[in-house]
Amino acid sequence: MNIISLVTEAKKLLKQKGSKICIDTSGDGTWIYLEKSDWIANVGKGKYFVDYDGNQVNCPHWDNDNMIMYVKPFTHTSNNAEEDQ
């Protein structure tokens, strides 16, 4: 799996070859799938992937074999990010 650090990279890959986005909604391994157009329009609006505290995280992971983007739990996007320590 390849790690993606910026939302623009994720969008670019999704537009080129992606099919689905897989999100762990609760942090307990309960994964749901989103259509890429829904994620791009509703979630992928920020510049950085961040955790709930606003720390930039290297997320998501890209599975080249299945063309699925996996997003860690409790991750969203933001235009502002603190460098993760």
N, C-alpha and C positions, 0 to 999 in steps of 0.2 A: 504494500500500500504506500502511496505517496502522500506526504503531508503538505497541506496548502496553508499559507499564512495570511493571505489577503482575500477579501471577498471577490475582488475583480478577477483573481486567478480562478476561483471556484466557478464564477459565472462563465468565464471563457471556456473552461473545460466542459461545463454542462451544455453550453450552446454547441460545442463541437461534437461531442460524442456521448454525453451523459443521457441516462434514461430515467433514473430515479434518485431520490434522496432518502436516506434512512436515518431516522432520528430516535435516540433513546429518550423518550419523553419524561421518564420518572427517575432515571438513574439506577434502575434495578434490572435493566436488560429487556425492558418492554419496548421493542422497536416498532415504529410505524413508518410507512413509506409515503412520501409526498411526490407529486408530479413536479418536475423541475420548473415548469412555468409558474406554479403556485409559490414555490420557494423563492424564486427570483423576484416575483412581484410583491410578495408579502413579507419576506424575512430578509432577503439579501440586499437591504437598502443601505447598510452602513459600509464603512471602508475596512474595518477590522473585525475579526472574530474575537469576542470577549466573554469572560465569565460574568457571573452576577455582580462581582465586585468591580467590574470595569477593567480588569487586567487582560491584556492581550494574550490570547492563547493560540497555539499552532493547531488549528483544526480547520476543516475536517480532514478525514483520511479518504483517499481516493482509491478504490479497488479497480484497477485497470482491466482485470479479467471479466468482471461482471458489469463494468461501467456504472457503478453505484458510488455515490458520495455518502460517507458515514459521518454524522455530526455527533460529537460528544454530548452527554447530558448537560443541561444548564448552560448552554452556549447560545449567544445571540450575536447580532452585529451592531456596531456602533461607529460613528465617525470619530469618536474620541476614545483613546485607550491609554491606559497606564502600562508601561513595560512590565511584563510578568517577572517577578523576582524569584 
